[in-house]
Amino acid sequence: MKYYLGRIEEINGEMEYTDKFLFHTKGSPDKYMDKTAMQWRDRTKRDWDEDMQGYWCYGTIVRDDGWREIPKEDFDVLSKYIAVL
């Protein structure tokens, strides 16, 4: 099991938001992040926009903004302050 700090970016017109969260997976963190971006607001599969490199969700583009592997010790401490998905 590996531990990560992930980021999702939402673009709504000229406004951009970044949300950070923790996750762990035995599989590919890229696949985990793609699935998370696709289902960010709810569990509905979203339409991919090739130009924006993200998923449309209620008029907002949601996309994977990267991840960073972190030690389990850091994950344990950060999980007290940051959401774990």
Secondary structure, DSSP 8 states (H G I E B T S, - for coil): -EEEEEEEEEEETTEEEEEEEEEEESS-HHHHHHHHHHTSSSSS---EETTTTEEEETTEEEEEEEEEEE-HHHHHHHTTTS-B-
